[in-house]
C-alpha cells in the first residue's frame, strides 16, 4: 500500500483561450475504467461541435491504470500533457477531458502542450480534494479510571475518536496513522500500566 494519496472529492471545470481557440477542462472523480470512458462520452455529446475532446485518467491507488488520448491532435500534444498534470498532482481516481473549439490559428506543438496543460490546471484549481492516509483501525477497551488519560494522549496526537461505548467498561474506537500507530499504542499501554486492551485491524485509507 502507498503511504498516502490525494482523493478527488468533487470535480470542477475551467477554461482558457489561446489565439481564439477555447480549451475547456472538465474533471470528474471516477471509480473504474468504464466510469472514465462514460464521462469522456458524456463530454463528447455535450460538446459535439468541438474539434477535439482530449482526455486522460488515472484509476486505482496501487499501480493505477493510466490512459490518455490526443483525439486527433498531433501525437503527444494533448493527452500526455493532461496525464502529466494528473500524475504530478498525486490525485487518483480522476478523469480530465479538455475540449477544444478551434479558433482558426494553428498553435504548434509547444503551444498545444501549454494550452492543454494550462486548461487542465485551471479545471483542477476548481476541484475539491482530500489527502488519504494509511490508517490502522483500533478498539481500546479500558476502565472508567483510565479514560481521561486515554483521551488526553489521543488528543495530543490529534487522533479523532470515532465512537465511545460506555458499559461495564469503556470501548473507544479510533483510527491511527500507520506511521504513528506503534508509538501511540505503546504510550497508551504504558500510561495505563497495560490495563487498556488494544485490538488492531486491517489497514484502510482514510
C-alpha positions as CSV (number, residue, x, y, z in Angstrom):
1,X,0.0,0.0,0.0
2,X,1.2,3.5,-0.7
3,X,1.6,5.7,2.3
4,X,-0.9,8.3,1.1
5,X,-2.7,9.7,-1.9
6,X,-5.0,12.5,-2.8
7,X,-8.6,11.7,-3.5
8,X,-10.8,13.8,-5.7
9,X,-14.0,14.6,-3.7
10,X,-15.6,17.0,-6.2
11,X,-14.8,17.7,-9.9
12,X,-14.5,21.1,-11.5
13,X,-14.3,23.0,-14.8
14,X,-12.0,25.7,-16.1
15,X,-11.4,27.4,-19.4
16,X,-8.6,29.2,-21.1
17,X,-8.4,31.0,-24.5
18,X,-5.3,30.7,-26.7
19,X,-5.2,32.5,-30.0
20,X,-9.0,32.4,-30.2
21,X,-9.1,28.6,-29.5
22,X,-11.2,27.8,-26.4
23,X,-9.8,25.0,-24.2
24,X,-12.3,23.8,-21.6
25,X,-11.0,21.5,-18.9
26,X,-13.6,19.2,-17.2
27,X,-12.8,16.9,-14.3
28,X,-14.8,14.2,-12.6
29,X,-14.0,11.5,-9.9
30,X,-14.1,8.1,-11.5
31,X,-14.0,4.6,-9.9
32,X,-13.3,2.4,-12.9
33,X,-12.1,2.4,-16.5
34,X,-15.7,2.1,-17.6
35,X,-16.7,5.0,-15.5
36,X,-13.9,7.2,-17.0
37,X,-14.8,6.3,-20.6
38,X,-18.5,7.0,-19.8
39,X,-17.5,10.5,-18.7
40,X,-15.5,11.1,-21.8
41,X,-18.5,10.1,-23.9
42,X,-20.7,12.4,-21.9
43,X,-18.4,15.3,-22.6
44,X,-18.2,14.4,-26.3
45,X,-22.0,14.5,-26.5
46,X,-22.2,17.8,-24.6
47,X,-19.5,19.4,-26.9
48,X,-20.4,17.6,-30.1
49,X,-19.5,20.7,-32.2
50,X,-15.9,20.9,-30.8
51,X,-12.9,19.9,-32.9
52,X,-11.3,17.8,-30.2
53,X,-12.1,16.2,-26.8
54,X,-8.8,15.0,-25.4
55,X,-8.5,13.2,-22.2
56,X,-6.5,11.3,-19.6
57,X,-7.4,9.4,-16.5
58,X,-5.9,7.5,-13.5
59,X,-7.9,4.8,-11.8
60,X,-6.8,2.9,-8.7
61,X,-4.2,3.5,-6.0
62,X,-1.7,0.7,-6.2
63,X,-0.1,0.9,-9.7
64,X,-3.1,2.9,-11.1
65,X,-4.4,2.3,-14.6
66,X,-3.4,5.3,-16.7
67,X,-4.9,6.1,-20.1
68,X,-4.9,9.1,-22.4
69,X,-6.0,10.2,-25.9
70,X,-5.0,13.0,-28.3
71,X,-8.3,12.7,-30.1
72,X,-6.9,13.9,-33.4
73,X,-4.4,16.5,-32.1
74,X,-0.7,15.8,-33.1
75,X,0.7,12.9,-31.1
76,X,1.9,13.9,-27.7
77,X,0.5,17.4,-27.6
78,X,-2.8,16.8,-25.7
79,X,-3.4,13.5,-23.9
80,X,0.0,13.1,-22.5
81,X,0.3,16.7,-21.1
82,X,-3.1,16.2,-19.4
83,X,-1.9,12.9,-17.9
84,X,1.3,14.6,-16.6
85,X,-0.9,17.1,-14.8
86,X,-2.7,14.2,-13.2
87,X,0.4,12.3,-12.2
88,X,2.2,15.4,-10.8
89,X,-0.9,16.3,-8.7
90,X,-0.8,13.0,-6.9
91,X,-4.6,12.6,-7.4
92,X,-6.0,9.1,-8.1
93,X,-9.4,8.1,-9.5
94,X,-9.7,11.1,-11.7
95,X,-10.6,11.8,-15.3
96,X,-9.8,15.1,-17.1
97,X,-11.3,15.9,-20.5
98,X,-10.1,19.0,-22.3
99,X,-12.5,20.2,-25.1
100,X,-11.0,22.4,-27.8
101,X,-13.0,24.7,-30.0
102,X,-10.7,25.7,-32.8
103,X,-10.1,29.4,-33.3
104,X,-8.6,29.3,-36.7
105,X,-4.9,29.7,-35.8
106,X,-2.5,26.8,-35.5
107,X,-0.7,26.8,-32.2
108,X,2.2,24.4,-33.0
109,X,3.5,21.6,-30.7
110,X,4.7,23.8,-27.9
111,X,1.5,25.9,-27.9
112,X,-0.8,22.9,-27.8
113,X,1.1,21.3,-24.9
114,X,0.9,24.6,-22.9
115,X,-2.8,25.1,-23.7
116,X,-3.8,21.5,-22.7
117,X,-1.7,21.7,-19.6
118,X,-3.0,25.1,-18.6
119,X,-6.6,24.1,-19.2
120,X,-6.2,21.0,-17.1
121,X,-4.6,23.0,-14.3
122,X,-7.3,25.7,-14.4
123,X,-10.0,23.0,-14.1
124,X,-8.0,21.3,-11.3
125,X,-8.0,24.6,-9.3
126,X,-11.8,24.4,-9.1
127,X,-11.8,20.9,-7.7
128,X,-12.1,19.7,-4.1
129,X,-9.6,17.1,-2.9
130,X,-8.7,15.3,0.3
131,X,-5.5,13.6,1.5
132,X,-6.0,9.9,2.2
133,X,-3.5,8.2,4.5
134,X,-2.8,4.7,5.6
135,X,-4.8,4.1,8.8
136,X,-5.0,1.3,11.3
137,X,-8.4,0.9,12.9
138,X,-8.2,0.1,16.6
139,X,-10.5,-0.7,19.5
140,X,-9.4,0.3,23.0
141,X,-11.1,-1.3,26.0
142,X,-10.4,0.5,29.3
143,X,-11.9,1.2,32.7
144,X,-13.5,4.4,33.7
145,X,-10.5,5.5,35.8
146,X,-8.1,5.5,32.8
147,X,-10.4,7.0,30.2
148,X,-9.2,10.5,31.0
149,X,-5.6,9.6,30.4
150,X,-6.5,7.9,27.2
151,X,-8.4,10.9,25.9
152,X,-5.6,13.2,26.8
153,X,-3.0,11.1,24.9
154,X,-5.2,10.7,21.8
155,X,-5.8,14.5,21.8
156,X,-2.1,15.3,22.0
157,X,-1.6,13.1,18.9
158,X,-4.6,14.6,17.1
159,X,-6.3,11.2,16.9
160,X,-10.1,11.5,16.4
161,X,-12.3,9.3,18.5
162,X,-14.8,7.7,16.1
163,X,-17.1,6.2,18.8
164,X,-17.2,5.6,22.5
165,X,-19.4,3.0,24.1
166,X,-20.0,3.1,27.9
167,X,-20.9,-0.1,29.6
168,X,-19.2,-2.1,32.3
169,X,-16.0,-0.7,30.9
170,X,-15.4,1.8,28.1
171,X,-14.8,0.9,24.4
172,X,-13.2,3.5,22.3
173,X,-12.9,3.2,18.5
174,X,-10.2,5.1,16.7
175,X,-8.1,5.2,13.5
176,X,-4.3,5.5,13.9
177,X,-2.0,6.8,11.3
178,X,0.2,3.9,10.1
179,X,3.5,5.7,10.9
180,X,2.4,6.6,14.4
181,X,0.5,3.6,15.4
182,X,3.2,1.6,17.3
183,X,4.4,4.6,19.3
184,X,0.9,5.7,20.3
185,X,-0.1,2.1,21.3
186,X,3.0,1.9,23.5
187,X,2.2,5.3,25.1
188,X,-1.4,4.2,25.8
189,X,-0.2,0.9,27.2
190,X,2.4,2.5,29.5
191,X,0.1,5.2,30.7
192,X,-2.5,2.7,31.8
193,X,0.0,0.1,33.1
194,X,-1.3,-2.3,30.4
195,X,-4.9,-2.1,31.7
196,X,-6.1,-0.7,28.4
197,X,-6.6,-3.6,26.0
198,X,-5.9,-2.6,22.4
199,X,-7.0,-4.5,19.3
200,X,-6.0,-3.5,15.8
201,X,-7.5,-4.4,12.4
202,X,-6.6,-4.5,8.8
203,X,-5.3,-1.2,7.3
204,X,-7.6,1.2,5.5
205,X,-7.3,4.5,3.8
206,X,-9.0,7.5,5.4
